[in-house]
Amino acid sequence: MTDKQKRFVELDREKEKIKKWYEEYNKATEELFDELGGTGHFQDDQGIVYMAEKPKGTFVEYKEKGIIRTKRINETKGTLSVTKAKELGYDIK
């Protein structure tokens, strides 16, 4: 097998695990969205702010419920702006 073929096979073998992870993640997202009332927000122990939001759509699938968040240390941008998180009353560095 070529290197690209080997890489594909490795990824293909992991596909079911990843699919199950996304199913669990999507379920957790919907449950949290409902818990937050569709507009709520919270901050985690690392200072990341999460907020419920109805997504505007995605290329792969359309979701009715979603959670956006401020950026992590290694990211240049999050889906929730620092300005908005500060407006919500969170201490963001």
Residue pairs with C-beta under 8 A, 6 or more apart in sequence:
1 9
26 63
29 63
29 65
29 66
29 67
30 64
30 65
32 52
32 67
33 52
33 65
33 66
33 67
34 65
36 42
36 51
36 52
36 67
37 52
38 52
38 54
38 65
39 51
39 52
40 51
40 52
41 49
41 50
41 51
41 52
41 85
41 88
41 90
42 49
42 50
43 49
43 50
43 85
43 90
44 50
46 72
47 70
47 90
47 91
47 92
47 93
48 69
48 70
48 72
48 78
49 69
49 70
49 80
49 85
49 88
49 90
49 92
50 67
50 68
50 69
50 80
51 67
51 68
51 69
51 80
51 84
51 85
51 88
52 65
52 66
52 67
53 66
53 67
53 68
53 80
54 64
54 65
54 66
55 62
55 63
55 64
55 65
55 66
68 78
68 79
68 80
69 78
69 79
69 80
70 78
70 80
70 81
70 82
70 85
70 92
71 77
71 78
71 82
72 78
82 92
85 92
86 92
